[in-house]
Amino acid sequence: MIGSHVLSVQYIFHMLPIGFLYMTPTQLRAFHLVAEAGSFSAAARASGLSQPNLSGQVTALEKSYGVRLFDRKSRAVTPTETGRQLHGITTRLFAVQDEAQALLAGEQALVRGHLRIAADSAHHVVPIMAALRKRAGGLTFALSIDNSAGVLERLLRHEADVAVMAKSISDPRLHTVRLRTDRVVLFVPARHALSRRGRTPLAALAGQELVLRERGSITREVLEQAMAAADIKPASIVEVQTREGVREAVAAGFGIGAVFASELGEDRRFRRIVIADRDLAVAEYAVCLQERRRVALVRAFMDEASKLAS
């Protein structure tokens, strides 16, 4: 797919200042392939080009400007800070032709492609992926899970094509589709003193030990805002980076956890507790950059999100 971009990139290069003449479309294409694939060998397999060819093009680009674009460790490569920024540029550069092709092709069916997705919960995004895969079986996906702040950052840095997150952002750079409403609930071990209640007022958290995600997590943000508004102070907060870590810490007796109701699932170790006197409802959104709305895969993802939402 990237190979088809060469002509458009060459055209763009004819319009660039003289200082850019040391950079060729082939070098940028090689760099982009490697940055996308994560290694020279994977990029070679995906593109059909030889690994020495890709390595030579990237090395030539680095030597031309006296920079290092990748940290080469064993078989894998990691972009340096300069490489990461350049990858953001090449992503936008090659997306220009994707957008033009999408516009000219109209509603032509998708056949294949690779979509990078960032989400704050697999539970909310997998149904969209399944619908999209059913529509076009040749698609591949890369799904990264982070808190909502991290998801938004990945999208704005062009490290993800689309995102699903529980954070409403008023930003003209973004296009959003409201998917569903979820609710923050508490959960405790089956032996916990609150386990038989099922419902409890928010004040019951005063003086309790809590287990919460890191800052940037919407579940934590919603719960802490409600507690602050009611002047409720917990005894302590154990901060855990992942949802799985929160569950295991709660199971081990470190405190009361908070989670979206849809994510708790059936686990005999835990009892769900609804906060009876506060509305802790949170909307979930599918999000993309406005500038990439007409890129074929992005448009298809947002279309499926809209269908599921309705």
C-alpha positions in Angstrom: 0.0 0.0 0.0 2.8 2.4 0.9 4.5 1.6 -2.4 1.7 3.3 -4.3 2.5 6.6 -2.6 5.8 7.2 -4.4 4.4 9.3 -7.2 2.5 11.6 -5.0 5.5 12.0 -2.6 7.8 12.8 -5.6 5.4 15.5 -6.7 5.5 17.0 -3.2 9.3 16.9 -3.3 9.4 19.0 -6.5 7.6 21.7 -4.5 10.0 21.6 -1.5 12.9 24.1 -1.0 16.4 23.2 -2.2 17.5 22.3 1.3 15.4 19.1 1.1 17.1 17.7 -2.0 19.2 15.4 0.1 16.1 13.6 1.1 14.5 11.3 -1.5 11.0 9.8 -1.6 12.5 6.3 -1.5 14.4 7.1 1.7 11.3 8.4 3.4 9.3 5.5 2.2 11.9 3.1 3.6 12.0 4.9 6.9 8.2 4.9 7.1 7.9 1.2 6.4 10.4 0.3 9.1 8.8 2.7 11.6 5.4 1.1 11.0 6.7 -2.5 11.1 9.0 -2.1 14.1 11.9 -3.9 12.5 13.8 -4.0 9.1 12.9 -7.7 8.6 9.2 -7.2 9.3 9.2 -4.1 7.0 10.9 -6.2 4.2 8.3 -9.0 4.5 5.4 -6.5 4.5 6.6 -4.5 1.5 8.3 -7.2 -0.6 11.5 -5.1 -0.6 14.8 -6.6 0.5 16.1 -5.9 4.0 19.5 -4.6 2.7 17.6 -2.2 0.4 15.6 -0.8 3.3 18.5 -0.6 5.6 20.6 1.2 3.0 17.9 3.8 2.3 17.4 4.5 6.0 21.2 4.7 6.7 21.6 7.1 3.7 18.9 9.3 5.1 20.5 9.4 8.5 24.0 10.2 7.1 22.6 12.9 4.9 21.4 14.9 7.9 23.7 13.6 10.5 20.9 12.2 12.7 20.0 8.8 14.2 16.4 7.8 13.4 16.3 4.4 15.1 17.9 2.7 18.1 18.8 -0.6 16.7 18.5 -3.4 19.3 18.9 -7.0 18.1 16.2 -7.6 15.5 13.8 -4.8 16.6 14.2 -1.1 16.2 12.8 1.8 18.3 12.5 5.3 16.8 14.6 8.0 18.5 12.9 11.2 19.4 13.8 12.6 16.0 12.6 9.4 14.4 9.3 9.5 16.3 8.7 13.1 15.1 9.6 12.2 11.5 7.2 9.2 11.7 4.4 11.6 12.6 5.3 13.6 9.5 5.5 10.6 7.1 2.2 9.3 8.5 0.6 12.6 7.5 2.5 12.8 4.2 1.4 9.3 3.0 -2.1 9.9 4.4 -2.5 12.6 1.8 -2.7 10.1 -1.0 -4.9 7.8 1.0 -7.3 10.7 1.4 -7.2 11.5 -2.3 -7.8 7.9 -3.2 -10.7 7.6 -0.8 -12.3 10.7 -2.3 -11.9 9.5 -5.8 -12.9 5.9 -5.1 -16.1 7.0 -3.4 -17.7 4.0 -1.7 -15.5 1.4 -3.3 -15.3 -1.6 -1.0 -12.3 -2.0 1.2 -10.2 -5.0 0.5 -7.1 -4.8 2.7 -5.3 -2.4 5.0 -3.8 -1.9 8.4 -5.6 0.2 11.1 -3.9 1.4 14.3 -6.3 1.8 17.1 -5.8 3.3 20.6 -8.5 2.6 23.2 -9.0 2.9 26.9 -10.9 -0.4 27.0 -10.9 -3.4 24.7 -14.5 -4.0 25.6 -15.7 -0.9 23.9 -13.6 -1.1 20.7 -13.6 -4.8 19.8 -17.3 -4.8 18.5 -16.3 -2.1 16.0 -13.3 -4.0 14.9 -15.4 -7.2 14.5 -17.9 -5.3 12.3 -15.2 -3.8 10.2 -13.5 -7.2 9.8 -16.7 -8.7 8.7 -17.1 -6.0 6.1 -13.5 -6.4 4.8 -11.8 -9.6 5.9 -8.4 -8.6 4.6 -7.9 -5.9 7.2 -5.3 -6.1 10.0 -5.3 -4.2 13.3 -2.9 -3.0 15.9 -4.7 -2.2 19.2 -3.0 -0.4 22.1 -4.7 0.0 25.4 -4.0 3.0 27.7 -5.9 5.5 29.9 -7.9 8.1 28.1 -5.2 10.8 28.4 -2.7 8.4 26.8 -5.1 7.4 24.1 -5.8 11.1 23.1 -2.0 11.8 23.1 -1.4 8.9 20.7 -4.1 10.1 18.3 -2.9 13.7 18.3 0.7 12.5 17.7 -0.4 10.4 14.7 0.6 7.2 16.5 -3.0 5.9 16.1 -5.4 6.3 13.2 -8.6 6.2 15.4 -9.4 6.0 19.1 -12.1 4.9 21.4 -12.2 6.6 24.8 -14.4 7.8 27.6 -13.4 11.4 27.4 -15.4 14.2 25.7 -13.0 16.7 24.1 -14.1 20.0 22.6 -11.3 20.3 20.0 -11.8 21.4 16.4 -9.0 19.0 15.4 -11.2 16.0 16.3 -14.3 14.3 14.9 -16.2 12.3 17.5 -19.1 9.8 17.5 -20.8 9.0 20.8 -21.0 5.2 21.1 -22.7 4.4 24.4 -23.0 5.3 28.0 -21.3 3.3 30.7 -21.2 3.7 34.5 -18.5 3.7 37.1 -19.2 1.1 39.8 -17.2 -0.2 42.8 -16.1 -3.7 43.3 -14.8 -5.5 46.4 -13.6 -9.0 47.4 -16.5 -11.4 48.3 -15.3 -11.3 51.9 -15.3 -7.5 52.2 -17.6 -5.8 54.7 -19.5 -4.0 51.9 -19.9 -7.1 49.7 -23.5 -7.8 50.8 -24.8 -4.4 50.1 -25.1 -4.2 46.4 -25.8 -0.5 46.6 -24.1 2.1 48.9 -24.0 5.9 49.3 -20.8 7.6 48.2 -20.1 8.5 51.9 -19.4 4.9 52.6 -16.0 5.5 50.9 -14.9 7.9 53.7 -11.9 6.4 55.5 -11.7 3.4 53.1 -8.7 2.2 51.2 -9.1 2.5 47.5 -7.3 0.8 44.5 -7.4 3.1 41.5 -5.8 3.4 38.1 -3.1 6.0 37.5 -4.0 9.7 36.9 -5.4 10.1 33.4 -7.9 7.3 34.0 -11.5 8.4 33.5 -12.8 5.9 36.2 -10.4 7.5 38.7 -11.2 11.1 37.5 -15.0 10.6 37.8 -14.8 9.0 41.2 -12.4 11.5 42.7 -14.4 14.4 41.4 -17.5 13.1 43.0 -15.7 12.5 46.3 -14.2 16.0 46.2 -17.5 17.6 45.6 -19.0 15.7 48.6 -15.8 16.4 50.8 -15.2 12.6 51.2 -11.7 11.6 51.9 -10.4 8.0 51.7 -7.9 6.6 54.1 -5.4 5.9 51.2 -5.2 5.2 47.5 -3.2 2.4 46.0 -2.3 3.5 42.5 -2.0 0.7 39.9 -1.2 1.2 36.2 -3.4 -1.4 34.5 -6.9 -2.7 34.9 -5.6 -6.2 35.5 -3.4 -4.9 38.2 -6.3 -3.1 39.9 -8.3 -6.4 39.9 -5.5 -8.4 41.4 -4.8 -5.8 44.1 -8.5 -5.7 45.0 -8.6 -9.5 45.1 -5.6 -9.5 47.4 -7.4 -7.2 49.9 -5.7 -3.9 49.2 -8.9 -1.9 49.0 -12.1 -1.0 47.0 -11.7 -0.8 43.3 -13.6 1.3 40.7 -14.3 0.1 37.1 -16.8 0.6 34.3 -19.8 -1.7 34.8 -19.3 -3.2 31.4 -15.7 -4.2 32.2 -16.2 -6.0 35.5 -17.6 -9.2 33.9 -18.4 -12.3 35.9 -15.7 -13.0 38.4 -16.6 -15.0 41.6 -13.9 -13.2 43.5 -15.7 -9.9 43.4 -19.0 -8.3 44.3 -20.3 -5.3 42.4 -21.5 -2.2 44.3 -23.5 0.6 42.7 -23.2 4.0 44.2 -26.8 4.9 45.0 -26.7 8.6 45.5 -24.5 9.8 42.6 -24.8 9.6 38.8 -21.4 8.3 37.7 -22.5 7.7 34.1 -19.7 8.3 31.4 -20.1 8.4 27.7 -17.7 6.5 25.4 -16.6 8.0 22.1 -15.0 6.9 18.8 -12.6 9.6 17.7 -10.4 10.5 14.7 -8.6 13.6 13.4 -10.7 15.9 11.3 -7.9 15.9 8.7 -8.1 12.1 8.3 -11.9 11.6 8.2 -11.8 10.8 4.5 -9.0 8.3 4.6 -10.7 5.0 3.6 -9.9 2.9 6.7 -10.6 5.8 9.1 -13.9 6.6 7.4 -14.9 2.9 7.5 -14.1 2.6 11.2 -16.2 5.7 12.1 -19.0 4.5 9.9 -19.2 1.2 11.8 -19.0 3.1 15.1 -22.0 5.2 14.0 -24.0 2.1 13.1 -23.3 0.4 16.4 -24.1 3.6 18.3 -27.5 3.8 16.6 
